[in-house]
Amino acid sequence: MSLPYRDADQISEGREAVRNGIPLDRIAGHLRVTVEELRQLLDLPTARPVPATQAADEFDLWAVDRLDGQL
C-alpha cells in the first residue's frame, strides 16, 4: 500500500497533535488520510484487538506458577 505524500512539517504537526491528546481520527481528517495511514505516517503502533482468554469475572490464582516456568 502506498502512502500519500506528506511533507516533514505536516508529519511533525501530526506528532505534536498526538502528544497533545488530539484524537487520531481528527488528525487524520485534517491531513486527509485514513487512521491506518496516519499510524503508518507517524510510525505509531497498529491497533489490534486483544483476544479475551477468559471471562471477565474469572481470575486464575495459579497463572503465576504456569508463567514462572516460561521465564
Helices and strands as residue ranges (DSSP letters): H 8-19, H 24-31, H 35-41, H 63-68
